[in-house]
Structures are given as structure tokens and as C-alpha cells.
Amino acid sequence: MRRSPTVLTSLVALALVATLPSTSTSASATRPTARATGHGAFAAHVSTAAVSATPVKRIATVRWGPGALARGRLDRTAATGRGVVLGAHPRRVTYDDPYGAVPRLPYDRGRWFSPWTRPSFGFDELIASYNAGTPVGTFVEVSVRGTTSGGRQSSWDSLGRWASHDRNFHRMSLGDQRDDFGRVAVDTLVTRSGVTYRSWQLRLTLMSRVGNGKTPTVRRLAVMASRLPTTSATSPHGGVVRELRVPRFSQQIHRGEYPRYNGGGEAWCSPTSTAMVLAYWDRGPTPAQYAWVNDSYRQPWVDYAARYTFARGYDGTGDWPFNTAYAARFQADAFVTRLRSLREAELFIRSGIPLVASISFGPGELDGAPISSTSGHVVVIVGFTKAGNVIVNDPAGRDARHVRHVYRRGQFENAWVDSSGGVTYVIHPLQRSLPAPARHSNW
């Protein structure tokens, strides 16, 4: 299952010698509660909120493509038409993979820094997602720091180390990283109670094994900062009546398969949902790529997705940006954001774009669900009925015939917006435009 605001994760202490600062993590970290969201402005591709609902949901989303990335500060990196790559004279460093067999491996390193970005509100959560090419022998790390409303600057916090491969490298969440102002909950920066940040800066670190002649390429970035109320009213139906023909995959048919990846298929709601959306766009791994999967296993592309979204430290397949980074491998634009309500989700369905949503609910809170309750789960929003209820591909269904569900609008919105804060994976082909925003936008 997808982890929730209260699920505990097993974390590690890890050291990165000489360049990437050493990071010590505590014994556990929690997924943040949905707090508050808002909106800010930035030249790349940013949204400015004009919010009319009460209580106010503040969400500020900034997105960069290759052209906008060129406006960041380059440190031994270069901006190309494809994105940010290592420059001609990277710095030689030593990296210790805490899960690797060989310590202190030599790497070339370069960095990219975003401008300091200030939303129009104080925020208390931030999620960064990215599309990156990472040949074997390379990886990227995404870190963030903030400035408090009182003007004090935080330390750098890592939001994850990513590679599309797992050959002699372990993608990982570095975990808690508590300091005076905040912590990292798996993949989300969360400020300490009573603290808000007024601005943030992102840092990309590009790493390549010395002598391999390869470079990672960061093609796109998205940063979502938010401050959310704890509850909100159910949104009225916007009139969209449509059901997208998204293939139906069940995580349950993978029970017991490859338990080293988050305990097996019964926990693979996130990669199963991501795989459904990729299949809708006729994308995903080739038979040659998933040839390592046991021939007796059905839908081997789901096993493949679980392997290549798995995060050490968190020890799960539900890291939000790792799922969108995985999807982006297949000629897609993919990022994590928050939506304020199902009214915004309707805009995507009208445009033919399904959405992956992170939810949680207690007993009796989501009628008809294949599981009675969950502290964290991921599903695909595929449509809306005439009554405005939500049509969902729920991977917890026992097989493909039991994946489609219709959930009451208010119950689903409570399970989604009031639990994860409306966390959503947006995955679409590069040539497919996103819907035009309404009065305010977070994409």
C-alpha cells in the first residue's frame, strides 16, 4: 500500500564523502498530514491562485523545461536543448552507497541551483519531481532549502537519490533529516509545527562514475509548495460525464511476487496505478526489458514498475516522485502536484488525461472499496458519472474484473483531498497538452 501521514518508515544513516554532505536520519519518519496549500509566481511555468473557496487552499506550482532550466545557476554543469548535463570540468568526489558492496567510489559531480523562489504565502510542505535520463553509472539527487518567515535559512535537505537503473546503485529516500525548521517525510519537505517558509531554493546534483563517459540529463522539474486546511467542503459537480478507457490492472494478482520490493505485489498500488496510466498512453517497458520476470507471472510490466520505483530507506514502491520519474522514462511528461478538488480533476478527464491519486480512509468511509480501510493507497481517476460520482480504477480489486469502482463524490474527496492534500501524479505524452486552467492553476 501507499504510505500515509502516519505510516512509519525504516530509515538509514548515510554518508556521502567530500561533496554530497553526510546525512543522518532518525529511526522513523512519517508521511505529512495534508496541511495547507497556496499559489505563487515564477517565470518558468508557474501558477497564480485566485482562490474563492473557503477554507483557502494554497498551492504554488513551478515547472521548468529545458529552456527554463538554462536560467538556473550552473556549477560544473551545462544547459543544453535536452536539459541540464554535466559540464566539461566536473568535480571529482567520493560517494558511499550505504547499500553497496564497494565503499567510496569515485564520481564526477556537477550541480544546478534554481533561483530563490517566493510564493505569495508562507508554505509548510514542498514536493519536487523530475524527469531525468540516467544511464548506468549515473544518478541524480534533488535537495531543497528554505527561508523562514523570520528570515532564517534552513540547511539543505535531500528529497531523494534517483536513477532509472539499479545496477551498482540503490535509489533511495534519505529519510527524516530533522533540523530546527523541518524534516523530510519520505519525499516531502515538511516544516516544524508553527514554522512556515517564505521562499525555497532547489539544488540538483548530477553524478557519474569516473571514466564512464556518461552524464545524467535532467529534462524537466516541477516544484509544488503548499499550505492546506485540514478539511474542506465537497466540491459541486462540474458537469463532466466521461469515462476514459484505462486498462485495468490488479496489484492482488502479484501477491507473493518479488517480496524484496516492498513485500510483494499486495503492496504495489502505486506502481500498478502508474502502469495503468502508461498503458492507457500505449507506453511502458518492452518484453525485452521485462524478460527477467518469471514467465508464470501475469502482467510482468507491473513487476517491472515495482522494481524500478522501489526506494531503499523508505523500503517501498510508493515514493511519489520516483513513480513520476519512472513514468517519464517512456516519452512522457510526468510530475507530482496537488489538486484542490474533483472540479480540477474533471478538467483533466474532459481533456482525456487520467490521474493517479493518493488516498487514505477508515472503516466505512469509502463505500464499495475492495479494502475496508487503509493508511495509504493509490488509485487512478478515470471518469465521472452523470451524478458527479468518481469512476476509479482501484488496483486493490482482486483481479481485473474487480478493479473498476464508482465512489461517492464526497467520500472520495475526503479520502483524497483531506488525507494526502490532493496529491496527484499527472502523466501525459509530451505532445498532449494539459487542460487550460480555470481561475487558478497548479499545473
C-alpha positions as CSV (number, residue, x, y, z in Angstrom):
1,M,0.0,0.0,0.0
2,R,1.0,3.6,-0.4
3,R,2.2,5.1,2.8
4,S,0.1,7.7,4.6
5,P,0.6,10.6,7.0
6,T,1.1,8.1,9.8
7,V,2.9,5.2,8.4
8,L,6.4,4.6,9.8
9,T,9.4,4.0,7.5
10,S,12.7,2.4,8.2
11,L,15.5,4.9,7.6
12,V,19.2,4.7,7.4
13,A,22.2,6.9,8.2
14,L,24.2,7.5,5.1
15,A,27.5,9.3,4.3
16,L,28.5,10.9,1.1
17,V,32.1,11.9,1.4
18,A,33.7,15.2,0.3
19,T,30.9,16.5,-1.8
20,L,27.3,15.5,-1.0
21,P,27.1,16.3,2.7
22,S,26.7,13.4,5.1
23,T,23.1,12.9,6.3
24,S,22.0,11.2,9.5
25,T,18.4,10.1,9.7
26,S,16.4,9.1,12.7
27,A,14.8,5.7,13.3
28,S,11.5,6.7,11.7
29,A,9.7,9.3,9.6
30,T,6.1,10.0,9.0
31,R,4.2,10.9,5.8
32,P,3.0,14.5,6.4
33,T,-0.6,15.3,7.0
34,A,-2.4,17.3,4.5
35,R,-1.7,20.8,5.8
36,A,-2.4,23.9,3.7
37,T,-1.8,24.9,0.1
38,G,-1.4,28.1,-2.0
39,H,0.0,29.7,-5.1
40,G,2.9,31.8,-6.3
41,A,4.5,33.2,-9.4
42,F,7.7,32.4,-11.3
43,A,8.8,32.9,-14.9
44,A,9.2,29.3,-15.9
45,H,5.7,27.9,-15.8
46,V,4.0,29.0,-12.6
47,S,0.5,29.4,-11.3
48,T,-1.0,32.3,-9.5
49,A,-4.0,31.5,-7.3
50,A,-7.2,33.4,-7.3
51,V,-9.0,31.4,-4.7
52,S,-12.6,31.8,-3.9
53,A,-13.4,28.7,-1.8
54,T,-13.4,28.7,2.0
55,P,-11.1,27.5,3.6
56,V,-8.3,28.7,1.3
57,K,-6.1,26.0,-0.2
58,R,-2.8,27.5,-1.2
59,I,-0.7,25.7,-3.9
60,A,2.2,27.2,-5.8
61,T,3.5,25.1,-8.6
62,V,6.6,25.9,-10.6
63,R,7.6,23.9,-13.7
64,W,10.7,24.1,-15.8
65,G,11.5,22.6,-19.2
66,P,14.9,22.6,-20.9
67,G,14.7,26.3,-21.8
68,A,13.8,27.5,-18.3
69,L,16.4,25.2,-16.7
70,A,19.1,27.3,-18.6
71,R,18.2,30.2,-16.3
72,G,19.4,28.4,-13.2
73,R,22.9,28.7,-11.8
74,L,25.3,26.2,-13.3
75,D,28.1,24.7,-11.2
76,R,30.2,22.4,-13.4
77,T,27.1,21.6,-15.4
78,A,25.8,22.8,-18.8
79,A,22.4,23.7,-20.1
80,T,21.6,22.1,-23.5
81,G,18.5,21.8,-25.6
82,R,17.9,18.4,-24.0
83,G,18.3,19.7,-20.4
84,V,21.0,20.0,-17.8
85,V,24.1,17.8,-18.1
86,L,27.5,17.5,-16.6
87,G,29.9,20.1,-17.8
88,A,33.4,19.8,-19.3
89,H,35.2,20.0,-15.9
90,P,33.1,18.2,-13.2
91,R,34.4,18.0,-9.7
92,R,36.0,14.6,-8.6
93,V,34.3,13.3,-5.4
94,T,33.8,10.1,-3.5
95,Y,30.4,8.6,-2.9
96,D,29.5,5.9,-0.3
97,D,26.4,4.0,-1.3
98,P,25.1,2.8,2.1
99,Y,23.6,-0.3,0.5
100,G,26.5,-1.0,-1.9
101,A,29.2,-3.7,-1.6
102,V,32.1,-1.4,-2.7
103,P,32.7,1.7,-0.5
104,R,34.0,5.1,-1.5
105,L,33.6,5.0,-5.3
106,P,34.9,7.9,-7.4
107,Y,32.4,10.0,-9.1
108,D,32.3,13.2,-11.2
109,R,29.8,15.8,-9.9
110,G,28.1,18.9,-11.1
111,R,25.3,21.0,-9.7
112,W,22.4,23.2,-10.8
113,F,20.7,25.7,-8.5
114,S,17.3,27.2,-9.0
115,P,16.7,30.9,-8.3
116,W,15.3,31.6,-4.8
117,T,11.5,31.4,-5.4
118,R,9.0,33.1,-3.1
119,P,5.3,32.2,-3.3
120,S,2.7,34.7,-2.3
121,F,2.1,32.8,1.0
122,G,4.0,31.0,3.7
123,F,4.2,27.3,2.9
124,D,4.7,24.3,5.1
125,E,5.1,21.5,2.6
126,L,7.1,21.1,-0.6
127,I,7.4,18.2,-3.2
128,A,9.8,18.2,-6.1
129,S,9.5,15.9,-9.1
130,Y,11.7,15.5,-12.1
131,N,12.2,13.8,-15.5
132,A,15.8,12.6,-15.9
133,G,17.8,10.3,-18.1
134,T,20.3,8.3,-16.0
135,P,22.5,5.9,-18.0
136,V,24.1,3.1,-16.0
137,G,26.8,4.6,-13.8
138,T,25.0,7.9,-13.2
139,F,22.3,9.2,-10.8
140,V,20.8,12.5,-9.6
141,E,19.9,13.9,-6.2
142,V,17.3,16.6,-5.6
143,S,17.7,18.8,-2.5
144,V,15.9,21.8,-1.1
145,R,16.4,24.6,1.5
146,G,14.1,27.3,2.7
147,T,13.9,30.7,4.4
148,T,11.6,31.0,7.3
149,S,9.1,33.9,7.7
150,G,11.6,35.3,10.2
151,G,14.4,35.3,7.6
152,R,16.4,32.4,8.8
153,Q,17.8,29.9,6.3
154,S,17.5,26.2,6.7
155,S,20.0,23.5,5.9
156,W,19.9,21.6,2.6
157,D,17.6,18.6,2.8
158,S,17.7,15.7,0.3
159,L,14.4,14.7,-1.3
160,G,15.9,11.5,-2.8
161,R,18.6,10.0,-4.9
162,W,17.2,8.6,-8.2
163,A,18.4,6.5,-11.1
164,S,16.3,4.6,-13.7
165,H,18.6,1.6,-13.2
166,D,19.7,-0.4,-10.2
167,R,23.0,-1.7,-11.4
168,N,25.6,-1.0,-8.8
169,F,23.4,1.8,-7.4
170,H,20.4,1.9,-5.0
171,R,17.8,4.6,-5.4
172,M,16.8,5.9,-2.0
173,S,15.0,8.1,0.3
174,L,17.3,9.6,2.9
175,G,14.5,10.0,5.4
176,D,13.8,12.3,8.3
177,Q,16.8,14.8,8.3
178,R,15.3,16.9,11.1
179,D,16.7,20.3,11.8
180,D,15.5,23.4,13.6
181,F,12.9,24.2,10.9
182,G,11.6,21.0,9.4
183,R,12.1,17.4,8.2
184,V,11.7,15.2,5.2
185,A,8.8,12.7,5.2
186,V,9.9,10.1,2.6
187,D,9.8,12.6,-0.3
188,T,8.1,15.7,1.1
189,L,9.7,18.6,2.9
190,V,7.5,19.4,6.0
191,T,8.2,22.4,8.2
192,R,8.1,22.1,12.0
193,S,4.8,23.0,13.7
194,G,4.4,26.7,13.9
195,V,7.1,27.3,11.2
196,T,6.4,28.4,7.6
197,Y,8.9,29.1,4.8
198,R,8.6,32.2,2.7
199,S,10.9,31.0,-0.1
200,W,12.7,28.0,-1.3
201,Q,15.7,27.0,-3.5
202,L,16.2,23.7,-5.3
203,R,19.6,22.1,-5.9
204,L,20.2,19.3,-8.4
205,T,23.3,17.1,-8.1
206,L,24.4,15.2,-11.2
207,M,26.7,12.2,-10.5
208,S,28.6,10.0,-12.9
209,R,31.1,7.2,-12.2
210,V,34.6,8.4,-13.1
211,G,35.7,7.2,-16.5
212,N,32.4,6.0,-17.9
213,G,32.0,9.0,-20.3
214,K,28.2,9.3,-19.5
215,T,26.1,12.0,-18.0
216,P,22.7,12.2,-16.4
217,T,20.3,14.6,-18.1
218,V,17.6,16.4,-16.2
219,R,14.9,17.4,-18.7
220,R,12.1,18.8,-16.6
221,L,11.5,19.8,-13.0
222,A,8.3,20.6,-11.0
223,V,8.2,22.0,-7.5
224,M,4.9,22.2,-5.6
225,A,4.8,24.3,-2.4
226,S,1.6,24.3,-0.3
227,R,-0.3,25.2,2.8
228,L,-3.6,23.4,3.3
229,P,-6.5,23.5,5.7
230,T,-7.2,20.2,7.4
231,T,-10.7,19.8,5.9
232,S,-12.8,21.2,3.1
233,A,-16.3,21.0,1.7
234,T,-17.2,18.6,-1.1
235,S,-16.9,20.3,-4.5
236,P,-20.0,20.6,-6.7
237,H,-20.1,18.5,-9.9
238,G,-18.7,20.5,-12.8
239,G,-20.8,18.7,-15.4
240,V,-18.1,16.3,-16.8
241,V,-19.6,12.9,-17.7
242,R,-16.9,10.8,-19.2
243,E,-15.1,7.5,-18.6
244,L,-11.6,7.0,-20.1
245,R,-10.7,3.5,-21.3
246,V,-7.8,3.0,-19.0
247,P,-6.6,-0.6,-18.8
248,R,-7.4,-2.4,-15.5
249,F,-4.5,-3.9,-13.6
250,S,-4.8,-5.5,-10.2
251,Q,-2.0,-5.5,-7.7
252,Q,-3.5,-8.5,-6.0
253,I,-2.6,-10.9,-8.8
254,H,1.0,-10.2,-7.9
255,R,0.7,-11.3,-4.3
256,G,4.0,-13.0,-3.2
257,E,5.9,-11.9,-6.3
258,Y,9.4,-10.4,-5.6
259,P,8.9,-9.7,-1.9
260,R,12.2,-7.8,-1.8
261,Y,10.4,-5.0,-3.5
262,N,8.1,-3.7,-0.7
263,G,6.9,-7.1,0.4
264,G,5.4,-8.2,-2.9
265,G,2.5,-7.3,-5.2
266,E,-0.1,-6.8,-2.4
267,A,1.8,-3.6,-1.6
268,W,2.2,-2.4,-5.2
269,C,-0.7,0.0,-5.5
270,S,1.4,2.9,-6.7
271,P,3.4,1.2,-9.5
272,T,0.3,-0.7,-10.6
273,S,-1.6,2.6,-10.9
274,T,1.4,4.2,-12.8
275,A,1.5,1.2,-15.1
276,M,-2.2,1.5,-15.8
277,V,-1.8,5.1,-17.0
278,L,1.3,4.3,-19.1
279,A,-0.7,1.5,-20.7
280,Y,-3.5,4.0,-21.5
281,W,-1.0,6.0,-23.4
282,D,0.4,2.9,-25.0
283,R,3.7,3.2,-23.2
284,G,5.8,1.1,-20.9
285,P,8.6,-1.4,-20.9
286,T,9.2,-3.7,-23.8
287,P,9.2,-7.5,-23.5
288,A,13.0,-7.5,-23.7
289,Q,13.1,-5.1,-20.7
290,Y,10.9,-7.3,-18.5
291,A,12.3,-10.6,-19.7
292,W,13.8,-11.1,-16.3
293,V,10.3,-11.5,-14.8
294,N,9.2,-15.1,-14.0
295,D,7.3,-16.4,-17.1
296,S,4.4,-17.6,-15.0
297,Y,3.6,-14.1,-13.7
298,R,0.8,-12.2,-15.4
299,Q,1.3,-8.6,-16.4
300,P,5.1,-8.6,-16.0
301,W,5.2,-4.9,-16.7
302,V,3.8,-4.3,-13.2
303,D,6.6,-6.3,-11.6
304,Y,9.0,-4.2,-13.7
305,A,7.4,-1.0,-12.5
306,A,7.7,-2.2,-8.9
307,R,11.4,-2.9,-9.2
308,Y,12.2,0.4,-10.8
309,T,10.2,2.6,-8.4
310,F,11.5,0.8,-5.3
311,A,13.3,3.1,-2.8
312,R,15.7,2.0,-0.2
313,G,15.5,3.8,3.2
314,Y,11.7,4.1,2.7
315,D,11.7,0.5,1.6
316,G,8.6,0.9,-0.6
317,T,7.4,1.5,-4.1
318,G,5.1,4.4,-3.3
319,D,7.6,7.3,-3.4
320,W,5.6,9.8,-5.3
321,P,8.4,11.5,-7.4
322,F,10.0,8.1,-8.0
323,N,6.8,7.0,-9.7
324,T,6.6,10.0,-12.0
325,A,10.3,9.8,-12.7
326,Y,9.7,6.2,-13.7
327,A,6.8,7.1,-16.0
328,A,8.9,9.9,-17.6
329,R,11.3,7.3,-19.0
330,F,8.7,6.3,-21.6
331,Q,8.5,9.6,-23.6
332,A,6.1,11.2,-21.1
333,D,5.9,14.4,-19.1
334,A,5.2,13.3,-15.5
335,F,5.1,15.3,-12.3
336,V,3.5,15.4,-8.8
337,T,1.2,18.2,-7.8
338,R,-1.9,18.7,-5.6
339,L,-5.3,19.4,-6.9
340,R,-7.8,21.4,-4.8
341,S,-10.9,19.3,-5.6
342,L,-12.6,16.9,-8.0
343,R,-13.6,20.0,-10.0
344,E,-10.0,20.3,-11.1
345,A,-9.8,16.6,-11.8
346,E,-12.8,16.9,-14.1
347,L,-10.7,19.3,-16.3
348,F,-8.2,16.5,-16.9
349,I,-10.8,13.9,-17.6
350,R,-12.5,16.2,-20.0
351,S,-9.2,16.5,-21.8
352,G,-8.7,12.8,-21.9
353,I,-6.0,12.6,-19.2
354,P,-6.4,10.1,-16.3
355,L,-4.9,10.9,-12.9
356,V,-3.2,8.9,-10.2
357,A,-4.5,9.9,-6.7
358,S,-3.1,9.2,-3.3
359,I,-5.9,8.4,-0.7
360,S,-6.5,7.0,2.8
361,F,-9.7,6.2,4.7
362,G,-11.0,4.5,7.7
363,P,-13.7,1.8,8.1
364,G,-17.0,2.8,6.5
365,E,-15.5,6.0,4.9
366,L,-15.4,4.8,1.3
367,D,-18.4,2.6,0.4
368,G,-17.7,-0.2,-2.1
369,A,-13.9,-0.1,-1.8
370,P,-12.2,-3.5,-2.1
371,I,-10.4,-2.9,1.2
372,S,-12.1,-1.8,4.3
373,S,-9.6,0.9,5.3
374,T,-6.1,2.0,4.5
375,S,-3.4,4.3,5.9
376,G,-2.2,4.9,2.4
377,H,-3.3,3.8,-1.1
378,V,-3.0,4.9,-4.7
379,V,-5.7,4.7,-7.4
380,V,-6.5,6.0,-10.9
381,I,-9.3,8.5,-11.5
382,V,-10.7,7.6,-14.9
383,G,-14.0,9.4,-15.1
384,F,-17.2,10.8,-13.6
385,T,-20.8,9.7,-13.7
386,K,-23.8,11.9,-14.5
387,A,-24.4,12.3,-10.8
388,G,-20.8,13.6,-10.4
389,N,-19.5,10.5,-8.6
390,V,-16.0,9.3,-9.3
391,I,-15.1,6.3,-11.5
392,V,-11.8,4.8,-10.3
393,N,-9.5,2.0,-11.3
394,D,-8.7,0.7,-7.9
395,P,-5.7,-1.7,-8.1
396,A,-6.8,-3.3,-4.8
397,G,-9.5,-5.2,-6.7
398,R,-8.9,-8.9,-6.6
399,D,-8.5,-9.2,-10.4
400,A,-9.0,-7.0,-13.5
401,R,-12.8,-7.6,-13.4
402,H,-13.0,-6.1,-9.9
403,V,-10.7,-3.0,-10.5
404,R,-13.4,-0.6,-11.7
405,H,-15.3,1.1,-8.9
406,V,-17.7,4.1,-8.6
407,Y,-17.1,6.1,-5.4
408,R,-19.4,8.7,-3.9
409,R,-18.0,12.1,-4.6
410,G,-17.9,13.4,-1.1
411,Q,-16.4,10.2,0.3
412,F,-13.7,10.1,-2.3
413,E,-12.8,13.8,-2.0
414,N,-12.5,13.3,1.8
415,A,-10.2,10.3,1.3
416,W,-8.1,12.2,-1.2
417,V,-8.1,15.9,-0.5
418,D,-8.4,15.7,3.2
419,S,-5.8,12.9,3.6
420,S,-2.9,13.5,1.2
421,G,-3.9,17.0,0.4
422,G,-5.0,16.0,-3.1
423,V,-1.6,14.6,-4.2
424,T,-1.8,13.6,-7.8
425,Y,0.5,12.1,-10.5
426,V,0.0,13.9,-13.8
427,I,1.3,11.6,-16.6
428,H,0.8,12.5,-20.3
429,P,2.6,12.3,-23.6
430,L,4.8,15.3,-24.5
431,Q,2.5,16.1,-27.5
432,R,-0.7,16.1,-25.4
433,S,-1.4,19.5,-23.9
434,L,-2.7,19.8,-20.3
435,P,-6.2,21.3,-19.9
436,A,-6.5,25.0,-19.7
437,P,-6.7,26.0,-16.1
438,A,-9.8,27.6,-14.6
439,R,-9.4,30.7,-12.4
440,H,-6.3,29.3,-10.8
441,S,-3.8,26.7,-11.7
442,N,-1.4,24.2,-10.0
443,W,-0.1,22.6,-13.2
